[in-house]
Amino acid sequence: MIKHIESGISGKGLGLHYLQSIRSLAIMCQIKGIVFTKPDGSIKVVAKGEERDLLEFASKLERESSSREIENFYTKWSEPNKDLESFHVVTG
């Protein structure tokens, strides 16, 4: 069953390299979505995929985040509400 998640990550050292690592993880888990840096410097991830793939992605994302100086991390699950065709990093 297709599901949707939104994750938020805030902390230090969350630059372009970290965004690219999230994209690589999403592609490996067969997830579609988008990751970007918000004006406050935190990161937002919007993703959709099969529930089992999203579970793996969210788990790995949380583990990856725990190895950094993360101040806040959340994942919110919902029904799909966006048409996401691939996984993109949005910069600038």
Summary of the structure (lengths in Angstrom):
residues: 92
radius of gyration: 12.0
end to end distance: 33.5
largest distance: 34.8
contacts: 274
relative contact order: 0.34
helix: 32%
strand: 40%
